[in-house]
């Protein structure tokens, strides 16, 4: 765990195109184009993303409110890697590969509470909550077998404002502090996210490349055309995007009824590469975009609330969940249409709007940077095409 991918794997993932080098040159915002369509539709692009992006960065896995007690656990994925986060006997939250060291079975298939150990669902090998193998039934005749030699591979873990992040790379890039640099100052004490609870989960499987969904999230340019109800809550004229090194913020004044959000501000944070934090008065919604195939992804929505659960707050919670689902259905339809357009052969790349699509440009520049670094790694190892 934590090692860079084998050079041969990197070489097989790297698209062999003559104009690849031009695709990945940095672009100024005022003259920028999108990434070419092949990065959304070619079979090799997904493997390239797993190696260049998902294997190196930080990924949201849970909120501490889901892991309050010893043995509480959450299962998820980071790219193709199954992951389990669990609170240990010592109170520490750890994350492991959710892959038994025997024959690759899962330690857990769903979230759970109060587990005394992690027991493989396939053959019953049992691990302590710190990842150490504790028992393996009927292995007495296995020569040289010692349970003390076997542990679940661990991921790096960082906890920030109650949110649990993990990275499969021992040299994760960027360092976690760089990922969230500046956000604490912006949120201040007005948004005590670590205290939120009353968790609600929803997930949508979408027929588009994961980057299509992130692109769509990163601009408000489409809001007046795709989201009529949301557009009435936001001030499109004041809507602005503020890119940082490893994240970006979309901000707008918010005008809503007291039965939904009330007035205030809408803060939409995107964290490289696939985490979104939608922060409205008294509510945090997190989105994770999980690639399932080159033209398919799953978007997981987890929502947490500040208020204690009075009848009025329960009504607001129900209204929020219904409104969020309405917006997501609108996004799903357009993202799937965009994927069809990218796959059609009609489209290669288009110009970005410097005023309204600076967040998309920022994301694409980070992708280009990650792809260049992978190409340089392949060149250094002597396996570049």
Secondary structure, DSSP 8 states (H G I E B T S, - for coil): ------HHHHHHHS---TTHHHHTS---GGG-B---THHHHSHHHHHHHIIIIITTS-EEEEEGGGS-STT-EEEEEETTEEEEEEE-TTS-EEEEESS-TTTS--S-SS-BS--SSEE-TTT--EE-TTSBEEE-TT-TTSTT--GGG-B--B-EEEEETTEEEEES-TT-SS-HHHHTTTHHHHHTTT--GGG-EEEEEEEEEESS-HHHHHHHHT-STTHHHH-HHHHHHB-TTT-EEEE-SSEEEEEEEE---TTTT-SEEEEEEEETTTEEEEEETTEEEEEEEEEEETTEEEEEEEEEESS---HHHHHHHHHHHHHHHHHHHHHHHHHHHHHHHHHTSS-S--B--TTT-HHHHHHHHHHHHHHHHHHHHHHHTT---
